[in-house]
Amino acid sequence: MFGLMVRFTCKDEAAAAGFDDLVARTGEQIRANEPGTVIYAVHRVDGRPLERVFYELYRDRAAFEEHESKDYVQAFLSERDRYLSATEVDRLDFMSGKGVDVEH
C-alpha cells in the first residue's frame, strides 16, 4: 500500500469554508469512482480552525497514480491554492494497521 498525510492551512475562515466545499465535492467523486483508494479521510484539527489533515491510503502506487489522473482531482489541485497559505505533504509506506485488509 501507498499513502499520504497532507496538512493544509487555509488563509482565513472564508477560505476555509471554500476549501471545505471543494473537498466535499471532490470527495464525492473519489468515493464513487476509485476502488483503489482504500482510505481518503479528511480531518479538521482541534484548536486550529484553519488547518485540515488528509490521510490517504491507496491499494498501491498505481492506484495513487490513477487517483491523481482523474479530472476532478486535477480540478481540486488547480483550485485549492486560492484557499491555502501552506501545504505539507508526507509520503507514507504502509507497515501495519487495523481496519485495512492487507496482503503480504
Buried (B, 14 or more C-beta within 10 A) or exposed (E): BBBBBBBBBBBEEEBBEBBBEBBEEBBEBBEEEBEBBBBBEBEEEEEEEBBBBBBBBBBEEEBBEBBEEBEBBEBBEEBBEEBBEEEEEEEBEBEEEEEEEEEE
